[in-house]
Amino acid sequence: MEEGTNIILDILKISIPAILVAAVAYSMLKKFLERDYKLRLLELRHKNAEVVTPIRLQAYERIVLLLERITPSNLLLRVSGGGHTAAEYHRILLTEIRNEFNHNMSQQVYMTEQAWQQVRHAREEVVNLINKSFQSLDEKAKGTELAKRILENVLNNEIDPTAKAISYLKQEIGQVF
């Protein structure tokens, strides 16, 4: 019996240190692999940021340009109402806004949801301003009269439908970049 006990004690003397060494090695290897994974993830994020940041910045620039192009005063200068009836000019202005917006719609992928909502709200305000101005005119009014009425509404109400969105985008760009 004593010989069996000695064998068990000898096995324990060998096994316990071996198990402890294995546990320590496992723990160290696990920590090393976790650290390596975190470093690779950080490196990947850094490389991703190098690629995505310029694209995001370009998206914000394009959206600010969109907002500037649909700002009533700029829109009216770019799209002349001369030679059109108010109804034709109304349709042309709305088509221009729709085309500008649709052309830049994909940029929302690179923007925050709040920023994109500001852009959509600004577009809706410009469209509402144009519609309201058009509805206040006589049926036979000229396009130049519609342009004049739009500008009057902007000045009288002291509103710039795109200013708030542009300001928000600039603020967000300042925070992110």
Short mmCIF file of the C-alpha atoms (twelve columns), coordinates in Angstrom:
data_MODEL
# 
_entry.id   MODEL 
# 
loop_
_atom_site.group_PDB 
_atom_site.id 
_atom_site.type_symbol 
_atom_site.label_atom_id 
_atom_site.label_alt_id 
_atom_site.label_comp_id 
_atom_site.label_asym_id 
_atom_site.label_seq_id 
_atom_site.Cartn_x 
_atom_site.Cartn_y 
_atom_site.Cartn_z 
_atom_site.pdbx_PDB_model_num 
ATOM 1   C CA . MET A 1   0.000   0.000  0.000   1 
ATOM 2   C CA . GLU A 2   2.854   2.251  0.833   1 
ATOM 3   C CA . GLU A 3   4.291   1.767  -2.614  1 
ATOM 4   C CA . GLY A 4   0.958   2.786  -4.245  1 
ATOM 5   C CA . THR A 5   0.844   5.918  -2.122  1 
ATOM 6   C CA . ASN A 6   4.387   6.809  -3.144  1 
ATOM 7   C CA . ILE A 7   3.487   6.407  -6.818  1 
ATOM 8   C CA . ILE A 8   0.467   8.675  -6.395  1 
ATOM 9   C CA . LEU A 9   2.585   11.264 -4.559  1 
ATOM 10  C CA . ASP A 10  5.234   11.076 -7.293  1 
ATOM 11  C CA . ILE A 11  2.570   11.544 -9.969  1 
ATOM 12  C CA . LEU A 12  1.138   14.523 -8.043  1 
ATOM 13  C CA . LYS A 13  4.626   16.017 -7.622  1 
ATOM 14  C CA . ILE A 14  5.043   15.927 -11.385 1 
ATOM 15  C CA . SER A 15  1.434   16.740 -12.407 1 
ATOM 16  C CA . ILE A 16  0.752   19.764 -10.206 1 
ATOM 17  C CA . PRO A 17  3.746   21.811 -11.440 1 
ATOM 18  C CA . ALA A 18  2.987   20.742 -15.017 1 
ATOM 19  C CA . ILE A 19  -0.646  21.858 -14.675 1 
ATOM 20  C CA . LEU A 20  0.444   25.160 -13.122 1 
ATOM 21  C CA . VAL A 21  2.949   25.759 -15.937 1 
ATOM 22  C CA . ALA A 22  0.275   24.919 -18.532 1 
ATOM 23  C CA . ALA A 23  -2.238  27.277 -16.866 1 
ATOM 24  C CA . VAL A 24  0.285   30.135 -16.736 1 
ATOM 25  C CA . ALA A 25  1.299   29.507 -20.367 1 
ATOM 26  C CA . TYR A 26  -2.349  29.438 -21.451 1 
ATOM 27  C CA . SER A 27  -3.073  32.670 -19.596 1 
ATOM 28  C CA . MET A 28  -0.049  34.427 -21.099 1 
ATOM 29  C CA . LEU A 29  -0.818  33.165 -24.589 1 
ATOM 30  C CA . LYS A 30  -4.438  34.291 -24.265 1 
ATOM 31  C CA . LYS A 31  -3.356  37.791 -23.153 1 
ATOM 32  C CA . PHE A 32  -0.832  37.977 -25.989 1 
ATOM 33  C CA . LEU A 33  -3.425  36.973 -28.587 1 
ATOM 34  C CA . GLU A 34  -5.972  39.443 -27.191 1 
ATOM 35  C CA . ARG A 35  -3.393  42.240 -27.306 1 
ATOM 36  C CA . ASP A 36  -2.401  41.274 -30.839 1 
ATOM 37  C CA . TYR A 37  -6.071  41.248 -31.887 1 
ATOM 38  C CA . LYS A 38  -6.635  44.713 -30.381 1 
ATOM 39  C CA . LEU A 39  -3.537  46.077 -32.128 1 
ATOM 40  C CA . ARG A 40  -4.668  44.677 -35.473 1 
ATOM 41  C CA . LEU A 41  -8.147  46.088 -34.943 1 
ATOM 42  C CA . LEU A 42  -6.703  49.493 -34.075 1 
ATOM 43  C CA . GLU A 43  -4.477  49.379 -37.151 1 
ATOM 44  C CA . LEU A 44  -7.441  48.435 -39.331 1 
ATOM 45  C CA . ARG A 45  -9.512  51.300 -37.903 1 
ATOM 46  C CA . HIS A 46  -6.646  53.698 -38.522 1 
ATOM 47  C CA . LYS A 47  -6.301  52.575 -42.147 1 
ATOM 48  C CA . ASN A 48  -10.065 52.742 -42.554 1 
ATOM 49  C CA . ALA A 49  -10.105 56.277 -41.160 1 
ATOM 50  C CA . GLU A 50  -7.404  57.307 -43.640 1 
ATOM 51  C CA . VAL A 51  -9.673  56.186 -46.475 1 
ATOM 52  C CA . VAL A 52  -13.073 57.166 -45.089 1 
ATOM 53  C CA . THR A 53  -12.219 60.566 -43.601 1 
ATOM 54  C CA . PRO A 54  -11.504 62.273 -46.932 1 
ATOM 55  C CA . ILE A 55  -14.643 60.721 -48.408 1 
ATOM 56  C CA . ARG A 56  -16.751 61.924 -45.481 1 
ATOM 57  C CA . LEU A 57  -15.270 65.392 -45.719 1 
ATOM 58  C CA . GLN A 58  -16.011 65.456 -49.437 1 
ATOM 59  C CA . ALA A 59  -19.600 64.383 -48.724 1 
ATOM 60  C CA . TYR A 60  -20.071 67.270 -46.309 1 
ATOM 61  C CA . GLU A 61  -18.582 69.654 -48.878 1 
ATOM 62  C CA . ARG A 62  -20.958 68.391 -51.556 1 
ATOM 63  C CA . ILE A 63  -23.956 68.743 -49.267 1 
ATOM 64  C CA . VAL A 64  -22.995 72.301 -48.301 1 
ATOM 65  C CA . LEU A 65  -22.684 73.043 -52.017 1 
ATOM 66  C CA . LEU A 66  -26.142 71.527 -52.562 1 
ATOM 67  C CA . LEU A 67  -27.572 73.753 -49.840 1 
ATOM 68  C CA . GLU A 68  -25.867 76.810 -51.284 1 
ATOM 69  C CA . ARG A 69  -27.232 75.988 -54.745 1 
ATOM 70  C CA . ILE A 70  -30.813 75.666 -53.478 1 
ATOM 71  C CA . THR A 71  -30.646 78.776 -51.275 1 
ATOM 72  C CA . PRO A 72  -33.418 80.911 -52.825 1 
ATOM 73  C CA . SER A 73  -31.235 83.893 -53.745 1 
ATOM 74  C CA . ASN A 74  -28.601 81.671 -55.396 1 
ATOM 75  C CA . LEU A 75  -31.199 79.474 -57.068 1 
ATOM 76  C CA . LEU A 76  -32.999 82.465 -58.557 1 
ATOM 77  C CA . LEU A 77  -29.748 83.910 -59.900 1 
ATOM 78  C CA . ARG A 78  -28.751 80.609 -61.461 1 
ATOM 79  C CA . VAL A 79  -32.163 79.747 -62.920 1 
ATOM 80  C CA . SER A 80  -33.593 82.764 -64.670 1 
ATOM 81  C CA . GLY A 81  -37.336 83.320 -64.735 1 
ATOM 82  C CA . GLY A 82  -37.284 85.571 -67.781 1 
ATOM 83  C CA . GLY A 83  -39.436 84.381 -70.660 1 
ATOM 84  C CA . HIS A 84  -41.411 81.926 -68.513 1 
ATOM 85  C CA . THR A 85  -44.787 82.103 -66.907 1 
ATOM 86  C CA . ALA A 86  -44.880 81.835 -63.136 1 
ATOM 87  C CA . ALA A 87  -46.248 78.282 -63.446 1 
ATOM 88  C CA . GLU A 88  -43.416 77.234 -65.776 1 
ATOM 89  C CA . TYR A 89  -40.810 78.902 -63.595 1 
ATOM 90  C CA . HIS A 90  -42.299 77.276 -60.493 1 
ATOM 91  C CA . ARG A 91  -41.986 73.872 -62.130 1 
ATOM 92  C CA . ILE A 92  -38.428 74.616 -63.308 1 
ATOM 93  C CA . LEU A 93  -37.330 75.693 -59.812 1 
ATOM 94  C CA . LEU A 94  -38.814 72.605 -58.162 1 
ATOM 95  C CA . THR A 95  -37.245 70.362 -60.795 1 
ATOM 96  C CA . GLU A 96  -33.882 72.020 -60.238 1 
ATOM 97  C CA . ILE A 97  -34.118 71.452 -56.470 1 
ATOM 98  C CA . ARG A 98  -35.207 67.843 -56.948 1 
ATOM 99  C CA . ASN A 99  -32.361 67.167 -59.394 1 
ATOM 100 C CA . GLU A 100 -29.759 68.746 -57.113 1 
ATOM 101 C CA . PHE A 101 -31.030 66.745 -54.156 1 
ATOM 102 C CA . ASN A 102 -31.241 63.450 -56.037 1 
ATOM 103 C CA . HIS A 103 -27.752 63.962 -57.445 1 
ATOM 104 C CA . ASN A 104 -26.332 64.231 -53.913 1 
ATOM 105 C CA . MET A 105 -28.591 61.787 -52.087 1 
ATOM 106 C CA . SER A 106 -25.903 59.115 -51.799 1 
ATOM 107 C CA . GLN A 107 -23.832 61.428 -49.590 1 
ATOM 108 C CA . GLN A 108 -26.138 60.666 -46.670 1 
ATOM 109 C CA . VAL A 109 -24.215 57.420 -46.183 1 
ATOM 110 C CA . TYR A 110 -21.248 59.425 -44.880 1 
ATOM 111 C CA . MET A 111 -23.249 61.789 -42.663 1 
ATOM 112 C CA . THR A 112 -24.898 61.470 -39.298 1 
ATOM 113 C CA . GLU A 113 -28.645 60.976 -39.272 1 
ATOM 114 C CA . GLN A 114 -29.132 64.359 -37.593 1 
ATOM 115 C CA . ALA A 115 -27.118 66.142 -40.291 1 
ATOM 116 C CA . TRP A 116 -29.066 64.452 -43.069 1 
ATOM 117 C CA . GLN A 117 -32.360 65.386 -41.394 1 
ATOM 118 C CA . GLN A 118 -31.204 69.026 -41.327 1 
ATOM 119 C CA . VAL A 119 -30.513 68.836 -45.073 1 
ATOM 120 C CA . ARG A 120 -33.901 67.295 -45.825 1 
ATOM 121 C CA . HIS A 121 -35.656 69.873 -43.657 1 
ATOM 122 C CA . ALA A 122 -33.852 72.727 -45.439 1 
ATOM 123 C CA . ARG A 123 -34.886 71.354 -48.828 1 
ATOM 124 C CA . GLU A 124 -38.495 71.074 -47.674 1 
ATOM 125 C CA . GLU A 125 -38.436 74.661 -46.392 1 
ATOM 126 C CA . VAL A 126 -37.143 75.935 -49.734 1 
ATOM 127 C CA . VAL A 127 -39.824 73.991 -51.607 1 
ATOM 128 C CA . ASN A 128 -42.519 75.278 -49.226 1 
ATOM 129 C CA . LEU A 129 -41.287 78.854 -49.684 1 
ATOM 130 C CA . ILE A 130 -41.437 78.516 -53.472 1 
ATOM 131 C CA . ASN A 131 -44.886 76.878 -53.334 1 
ATOM 132 C CA . LYS A 132 -46.267 79.504 -50.957 1 
ATOM 133 C CA . SER A 133 -44.873 82.311 -53.121 1 
ATOM 134 C CA . PHE A 134 -46.341 80.758 -56.260 1 
ATOM 135 C CA . GLN A 135 -49.777 80.280 -54.693 1 
ATOM 136 C CA . SER A 136 -49.969 83.970 -53.802 1 
ATOM 137 C CA . LEU A 137 -49.622 85.031 -57.468 1 
ATOM 138 C CA . ASP A 138 -52.183 85.584 -60.188 1 
ATOM 139 C CA . GLU A 139 -52.588 82.813 -62.796 1 
ATOM 140 C CA . LYS A 140 -51.091 84.938 -65.558 1 
ATOM 141 C CA . ALA A 141 -48.072 86.105 -63.589 1 
ATOM 142 C CA . LYS A 142 -44.625 86.036 -65.129 1 
ATOM 143 C CA . GLY A 143 -41.648 84.068 -63.879 1 
ATOM 144 C CA . THR A 144 -39.928 87.271 -62.850 1 
ATOM 145 C CA . GLU A 145 -42.867 88.076 -60.582 1 
ATOM 146 C CA . LEU A 146 -42.480 84.687 -58.890 1 
ATOM 147 C CA . ALA A 147 -38.765 85.353 -58.372 1 
ATOM 148 C CA . LYS A 148 -39.573 88.757 -56.902 1 
ATOM 149 C CA . ARG A 149 -42.218 87.274 -54.586 1 
ATOM 150 C CA . ILE A 150 -39.822 84.565 -53.366 1 
ATOM 151 C CA . LEU A 151 -37.182 87.161 -52.532 1 
ATOM 152 C CA . GLU A 152 -39.773 89.373 -50.842 1 
ATOM 153 C CA . ASN A 153 -40.875 86.453 -48.653 1 
ATOM 154 C CA . VAL A 154 -37.270 85.722 -47.718 1 
ATOM 155 C CA . LEU A 155 -36.615 89.354 -46.818 1 
ATOM 156 C CA . ASN A 156 -39.949 90.041 -45.102 1 
ATOM 157 C CA . ASN A 157 -39.857 86.907 -42.994 1 
ATOM 158 C CA . GLU A 158 -36.112 87.189 -42.457 1 
ATOM 159 C CA . ILE A 159 -35.663 83.515 -43.233 1 
ATOM 160 C CA . ASP A 160 -32.893 81.719 -44.996 1 
ATOM 161 C CA . PRO A 161 -34.179 78.164 -45.230 1 
ATOM 162 C CA . THR A 162 -30.747 76.657 -45.729 1 
ATOM 163 C CA . ALA A 163 -28.707 78.708 -43.225 1 
ATOM 164 C CA . LYS A 164 -29.549 76.541 -40.216 1 
ATOM 165 C CA . ALA A 165 -28.567 73.336 -42.035 1 
ATOM 166 C CA . ILE A 166 -25.309 74.834 -43.328 1 
ATOM 167 C CA . SER A 167 -24.460 76.039 -39.840 1 
ATOM 168 C CA . TYR A 168 -25.224 72.595 -38.382 1 
ATOM 169 C CA . LEU A 169 -23.028 70.867 -40.976 1 
ATOM 170 C CA . LYS A 170 -20.130 73.251 -40.328 1 
ATOM 171 C CA . GLN A 171 -20.445 72.655 -36.597 1 
ATOM 172 C CA . GLU A 172 -20.511 68.889 -37.074 1 
ATOM 173 C CA . ILE A 173 -17.497 68.982 -39.388 1 
ATOM 174 C CA . GLY A 174 -15.653 70.981 -36.750 1 
ATOM 175 C CA . GLN A 175 -16.387 68.340 -34.126 1 
ATOM 176 C CA . VAL A 176 -15.529 65.326 -36.259 1 
ATOM 177 C CA . PHE A 177 -12.529 66.671 -38.129 1 
# 
